[in-house]
Amino acid sequence: MAAKAPVKKNLSAIKRARQAEKRNERNKVERSKIKSVVKAVEAAAKGGDQDAAAVLLKAVKTIDSARSKGIIHKNNAARKISRLTKKVNAASQAGA
């Protein structure tokens, strides 16, 4: 974990530091949600659940939401969605 930055000297720098802290906390929550839904999709695909597609849709919605807010890069979001979709499709083909 990085050490705290030294105390800022002007008001705009102080405000920027405050805003950055708030944004970092919000973004941390969103990144955590993404990791959780990705794990849920992988578990559903690995277990051969019938509702893996429903879990995938929830994951896609969460990832897209983070992408639109600028929390993750659009290519990163597309890559995650693509990989999850491939896993779910492979699992459904193996189960069918």
PyRosetta script that sets phi, psi and omega in degrees:
from pyrosetta import init, pose_from_sequence

init()
pose = pose_from_sequence("MAAKAPVKKNLSAIKRARQAEKRNERNKVERSKIKSVVKAVEAAAKGGDQDAAAVLLKAVKTIDSARSKGIIHKNNAARKISRLTKKVNAASQAGA")
pose.set_psi(1, 135.4)
pose.set_omega(1, -178.2)
pose.set_phi(2, -73.8)
pose.set_psi(2, 148.6)
pose.set_omega(2, 178.7)
pose.set_phi(3, -72.9)
pose.set_psi(3, 157.0)
pose.set_omega(3, 179.0)
pose.set_phi(4, -67.4)
pose.set_psi(4, 145.7)
pose.set_omega(4, 179.6)
pose.set_phi(5, -71.1)
pose.set_psi(5, 154.1)
pose.set_omega(5, 177.6)
pose.set_phi(6, -63.1)
pose.set_psi(6, 158.9)
pose.set_omega(6, -178.1)
pose.set_phi(7, -61.6)
pose.set_psi(7, 133.3)
pose.set_omega(7, 179.9)
pose.set_phi(8, -78.0)
pose.set_psi(8, 157.6)
pose.set_omega(8, -174.5)
pose.set_phi(9, -103.8)
pose.set_psi(9, -24.0)
pose.set_omega(9, -179.4)
pose.set_phi(10, -116.1)
pose.set_psi(10, 161.3)
pose.set_omega(10, -171.8)
pose.set_phi(11, -62.8)
pose.set_psi(11, -40.4)
pose.set_omega(11, -177.5)
pose.set_phi(12, -67.1)
pose.set_psi(12, -36.2)
pose.set_omega(12, 178.2)
pose.set_phi(13, -68.6)
pose.set_psi(13, -37.8)
pose.set_omega(13, 178.2)
pose.set_phi(14, -64.4)
pose.set_psi(14, -45.0)
pose.set_omega(14, 179.8)
pose.set_phi(15, -63.7)
pose.set_psi(15, -43.4)
pose.set_omega(15, 178.9)
pose.set_phi(16, -59.1)
pose.set_psi(16, -42.2)
pose.set_omega(16, 179.5)
pose.set_phi(17, -63.3)
pose.set_psi(17, -41.2)
pose.set_omega(17, 178.0)
pose.set_phi(18, -62.9)
pose.set_psi(18, -44.6)
pose.set_omega(18, -179.7)
pose.set_phi(19, -64.1)
pose.set_psi(19, -41.2)
pose.set_omega(19, -179.4)
pose.set_phi(20, -62.3)
pose.set_psi(20, -40.0)
pose.set_omega(20, 178.0)
pose.set_phi(21, -61.7)
pose.set_psi(21, -46.6)
pose.set_omega(21, 179.9)
pose.set_phi(22, -61.4)
pose.set_psi(22, -46.0)
pose.set_omega(22, -179.0)
pose.set_phi(23, -63.7)
pose.set_psi(23, -39.8)
pose.set_omega(23, 179.9)
pose.set_phi(24, -61.0)
pose.set_psi(24, -41.8)
pose.set_omega(24, 178.8)
pose.set_phi(25, -64.1)
pose.set_psi(25, -45.6)
pose.set_omega(25, 179.4)
pose.set_phi(26, -62.5)
pose.set_psi(26, -44.7)
pose.set_omega(26, -178.2)
pose.set_phi(27, -66.0)
pose.set_psi(27, -34.0)
pose.set_omega(27, 178.7)
pose.set_phi(28, -61.7)
pose.set_psi(28, -41.8)
pose.set_omega(28, 178.6)
pose.set_phi(29, -62.5)
pose.set_psi(29, -45.1)
pose.set_omega(29, -178.6)
pose.set_phi(30, -65.3)
pose.set_psi(30, -42.0)
pose.set_omega(30, 179.1)
pose.set_phi(31, -64.2)
pose.set_psi(31, -35.7)
pose.set_omega(31, 177.6)
pose.set_phi(32, -65.1)
pose.set_psi(32, -41.2)
pose.set_omega(32, 177.6)
pose.set_phi(33, -60.5)
pose.set_psi(33, -41.6)
pose.set_omega(33, -180.0)
pose.set_phi(34, -61.0)
pose.set_psi(34, -46.6)
pose.set_omega(34, -179.8)
pose.set_phi(35, -60.9)
pose.set_psi(35, -39.0)
pose.set_omega(35, -179.0)
pose.set_phi(36, -65.4)
pose.set_psi(36, -45.4)
pose.set_omega(36, -178.1)
pose.set_phi(37, -70.9)
pose.set_psi(37, -32.2)
pose.set_omega(37, 176.8)
pose.set_phi(38, -64.1)
pose.set_psi(38, -43.8)
pose.set_omega(38, 177.8)
pose.set_phi(39, -63.2)
pose.set_psi(39, -38.1)
pose.set_omega(39, 179.9)
pose.set_phi(40, -64.7)
pose.set_psi(40, -41.7)
pose.set_omega(40, 179.1)
pose.set_phi(41, -65.8)
pose.set_psi(41, -44.3)
pose.set_omega(41, -179.8)
pose.set_phi(42, -63.0)
pose.set_psi(42, -39.4)
pose.set_omega(42, 178.3)
pose.set_phi(43, -66.8)
pose.set_psi(43, -41.2)
pose.set_omega(43, 179.5)
pose.set_phi(44, -65.7)
pose.set_psi(44, -40.3)
pose.set_omega(44, 179.8)
pose.set_phi(45, -69.0)
pose.set_psi(45, -40.4)
pose.set_omega(45, -179.2)
pose.set_phi(46, -68.0)
pose.set_psi(46, -37.8)
pose.set_omega(46, -179.7)
pose.set_phi(47, -78.6)
pose.set_psi(47, -10.1)
pose.set_omega(47, 180.0)
pose.set_phi(48, 72.5)
pose.set_psi(48, 29.6)
pose.set_omega(48, 179.9)
pose.set_phi(49, -65.3)
pose.set_psi(49, 147.7)
pose.set_omega(49, 176.5)
pose.set_phi(50, -74.1)
pose.set_psi(50, -26.9)
pose.set_omega(50, -177.8)
pose.set_phi(51, -90.8)
pose.set_psi(51, 18.9)
pose.set_omega(51, 179.5)
pose.set_phi(52, -62.1)
pose.set_psi(52, -34.3)
pose.set_omega(52, 179.2)
pose.set_phi(53, -66.0)
pose.set_psi(53, -37.9)
pose.set_omega(53, 179.0)
pose.set_phi(54, -67.2)
pose.set_psi(54, -39.7)
pose.set_omega(54, 177.9)
pose.set_phi(55, -65.7)
pose.set_psi(55, -37.9)
pose.set_omega(55, 178.6)
pose.set_phi(56, -62.6)
pose.set_psi(56, -42.8)
pose.set_omega(56, 179.8)
pose.set_phi(57, -61.1)
pose.set_psi(57, -39.8)
pose.set_omega(57, 177.6)
pose.set_phi(58, -64.5)
pose.set_psi(58, -40.7)
pose.set_omega(58, 179.7)
pose.set_phi(59, -64.6)
pose.set_psi(59, -43.2)
pose.set_omega(59, -179.8)
pose.set_phi(60, -61.4)
pose.set_psi(60, -41.9)
pose.set_omega(60, 179.3)
pose.set_phi(61, -62.5)
pose.set_psi(61, -43.4)
pose.set_omega(61, -179.4)
pose.set_phi(62, -65.3)
pose.set_psi(62, -44.0)
pose.set_omega(62, -179.3)
pose.set_phi(63, -66.3)
pose.set_psi(63, -42.9)
pose.set_omega(63, 178.9)
pose.set_phi(64, -63.0)
pose.set_psi(64, -37.9)
pose.set_omega(64, 178.9)
pose.set_phi(65, -62.9)
pose.set_psi(65, -44.1)
pose.set_omega(65, 178.8)
pose.set_phi(66, -65.2)
pose.set_psi(66, -36.4)
pose.set_omega(66, 179.1)
pose.set_phi(67, -65.7)
pose.set_psi(67, -43.8)
pose.set_omega(67, -177.2)
pose.set_phi(68, -68.3)
pose.set_psi(68, -26.4)
pose.set_omega(68, 177.8)
pose.set_phi(69, -84.4)
pose.set_psi(69, -6.2)
pose.set_omega(69, 178.8)
pose.set_phi(70, 83.1)
pose.set_psi(70, 15.6)
pose.set_omega(70, -179.0)
pose.set_phi(71, -75.8)
pose.set_psi(71, -38.6)
pose.set_omega(71, 173.6)
pose.set_phi(72, -125.1)
pose.set_psi(72, 156.7)
pose.set_omega(72, -179.3)
pose.set_phi(73, -70.0)
pose.set_psi(73, 150.2)
pose.set_omega(73, -176.5)
pose.set_phi(74, -62.4)
pose.set_psi(74, -35.7)
pose.set_omega(74, 178.9)
pose.set_phi(75, -70.7)
pose.set_psi(75, -34.7)
pose.set_omega(75, 176.6)
pose.set_phi(76, -63.4)
pose.set_psi(76, -44.3)
pose.set_omega(76, 179.1)
pose.set_phi(77, -62.8)
pose.set_psi(77, -45.6)
pose.set_omega(77, -179.4)
pose.set_phi(78, -61.9)
pose.set_psi(78, -40.3)
pose.set_omega(78, 179.8)
pose.set_phi(79, -64.5)
pose.set_psi(79, -44.1)
pose.set_omega(79, 179.6)
pose.set_phi(80, -62.6)
pose.set_psi(80, -45.7)
pose.set_omega(80, -178.6)
pose.set_phi(81, -63.3)
pose.set_psi(81, -43.1)
pose.set_omega(81, -179.6)
pose.set_phi(82, -61.8)
pose.set_psi(82, -46.2)
pose.set_omega(82, -178.6)
pose.set_phi(83, -65.5)
pose.set_psi(83, -40.5)
pose.set_omega(83, 178.7)
pose.set_phi(84, -65.5)
pose.set_psi(84, -41.2)
pose.set_omega(84, 179.8)
pose.set_phi(85, -62.9)
pose.set_psi(85, -41.7)
pose.set_omega(85, 178.7)
pose.set_phi(86, -62.0)
pose.set_psi(86, -40.5)
pose.set_omega(86, 179.6)
pose.set_phi(87, -64.6)
pose.set_psi(87, -44.6)
pose.set_omega(87, -178.5)
pose.set_phi(88, -66.7)
pose.set_psi(88, -41.2)
pose.set_omega(88, 178.7)
pose.set_phi(89, -64.5)
pose.set_psi(89, -42.0)
pose.set_omega(89, 178.4)
pose.set_phi(90, -63.2)
pose.set_psi(90, -39.8)
pose.set_omega(90, 179.4)
pose.set_phi(91, -67.3)
pose.set_psi(91, -38.5)
pose.set_omega(91, -179.5)
pose.set_phi(92, -71.6)
pose.set_psi(92, -32.1)
pose.set_omega(92, 176.6)
pose.set_phi(93, -69.2)
pose.set_psi(93, -39.6)
pose.set_omega(93, 179.4)
pose.set_phi(94, -69.0)
pose.set_psi(94, -35.4)
pose.set_omega(94, -179.0)
pose.set_phi(95, -78.1)
pose.set_psi(95, -22.7)
pose.set_omega(95, -176.6)
pose.set_phi(96, -83.3)
pose.dump_pdb("model.pdb")
